[in-house]
Amino acid sequence: MNLFWSTRALTQEREDHLTEFIAAALELSTPFREAYLSLLLSGCNHKNLAGNSIERVETQVAFPGTTCCPDMVLHLSNGDMIVCEHKLDAVETLGPSGDPRGQLKRYLDLPIQGLGYFRTCWKPPDRVVLDDQKYIRPASREHFLWRDLYPLLEDSNDPFLAWMREGFERLGFTPPHPSVGEMSGPDTDVNRRNRKNFAKLWGATRSLARGLGWKVKADSIVELYLSDNASSIAAWIFISPAKADRFLIRVTPRNDNLDTVAENLRIAAAGMADAIEVSQHSVRRKEGQVGVVDVITTLSDVLGSDPVTTDGMERRLCDFVEPFLRAI
């Protein structure tokens, strides 16, 4: 049993779910609580925050007289408060009508002493936030990433942290794949170089797709677009490995085949050993809202975490994608 993973499937509020488990880990584990605060303050110049401990943790805290409700508030031993805002892929929430300030800027105006910001992938906030003295950031990056917490979950004697560590691995909140490197980080040159190298691994998958009747087009160097297959119940297929936490196959069904596509893809996923999520939702396109089916896992699950040759990675990519292409 893994309580983190099993309860995650019970809610669509994935950010809140993650927040509650982080807060619970801070309450239950002294080593995690100490390591978390050390990480948070490692690049911080606020001397008044250093040397403290976390005395109490609150989640979804409403501040009276404001529209602010930060994900988590840390109460330190000296009485100071640090707010932590948590995001997966969502952007900052804007203020109510008449308040143009972004979510983080509004939080910085609260009676707090620090603000930390965690995201899945790199997406820095506005300069007005970065320059604020209350804003807490790592020494070498504009905000924290969820994978920064992964090394803090190593206590094998703590079952709660073990659940979270396994959950982080399934969600891709881990360091970049050792054979691929960073493809969505702050260094655009590194991203581009690694994307170009990864694009070379699509050979077997492209050949397979063409053999099944798809027109194959590369997009943004590393993604693939499949289209114009008259024998498929799908109109488009988009495959993206660019984010370490989300190896994505997005299928746009043809005509009224949304439910059929979803069911076929779920059957295909059930026959594989990897932790794979299949979900239906709508996306905005130029023609309006369109129903799609997403197949999501992580790059590590597709390629494996062990070092492998480029030929081996190319084969693993093709072996992962093939059942889904044949299913539709």
C-alpha positions, 0 to 999 in steps of 0.5 A: 500500500502507498497512502500518498498514491492511493489518496491522490487518485481520490481528488482532482485537487492535486496541488492541495493533495501534495501540500497536505502530504508535505505538511504532514511530513513536516509534522511527523518527521523531525529529520525531514522538518529540519532538512526542509527548513535548511533547504528553504533557507540555504540561499536566504540572506535573512539572518533573522530567519536562520537559526530557527526551527519550525514550530507549527504548520498550517495549510490553506490559511486565510488572512482576514481582510485580504483575498489571500489563502496561501497553500502552507504557512510555517510558524518559526520558533521566533514567531516569524512566518514563512508562506510557501506557495505550491504549483504543479503546472498552473500559473499564478492566480491573479487578484480579484477585479480591480487588483492587478497584482499576481498571487505572489506579490499579494502574498509578499504584502502580507505580515510575513517574513518570507515567501517560498515558491515551489513548482514542477518545472522552471517558470520564474515569477515577475522581477518585482517578486524576485527583487522583494526582500521577503522572497526566498529562493535557492542560490542558483535558481529563481524558485524551488522545484519539487525535485529539490525535496526528493533527497530529503525523503531518503529515510528508509525507516520512515514509511510515510516518507517512503510513500512520498518518495515513491510518489515523487518517483512516479510523478517525476519529481526527481533529478533529470534522467542521467542519460538525457539531462535537463530539457526544460530548465533555466539554461536555454542553451543546455535545454536546446542541446539536450533536446536536439540530442534527444530528438535523435532517439525518435528514429524507431518510433517515427518509422513505426508511426509511418508504418501504421499510416501516420504522417510524422512531424517534429515540433519544437525540436523534441516533440512529435506530431502524428496526423492524417491517418485515415484508418485511426479513430484519432485525428492527432497525436502529440508526444512530448518528453520535454518535462521530466515529470510528464512524458505525455501522449495527447490524443485528439479523437476523430469525430465522436470517438472520445470515450472509445479512444479513452477506453482503448488507451486505458486497456493498453496502459493496464497491460504495461508495468509502468505507472501510467495515468489516462485521463480525459479533459478539454483544451482550448484550440482555435476552433474552441474547446476540444476533448482530448485524452492524455496518457502520462508517465515519466521519462524515467519510467519510459527509459528506465533509471539505469544507464543505457546505450542510445540504441537501447533508449531508442528501443525503449521509447518505441516499445512504450509508444507502440501499444498506444498507437496500435490501440487507436 
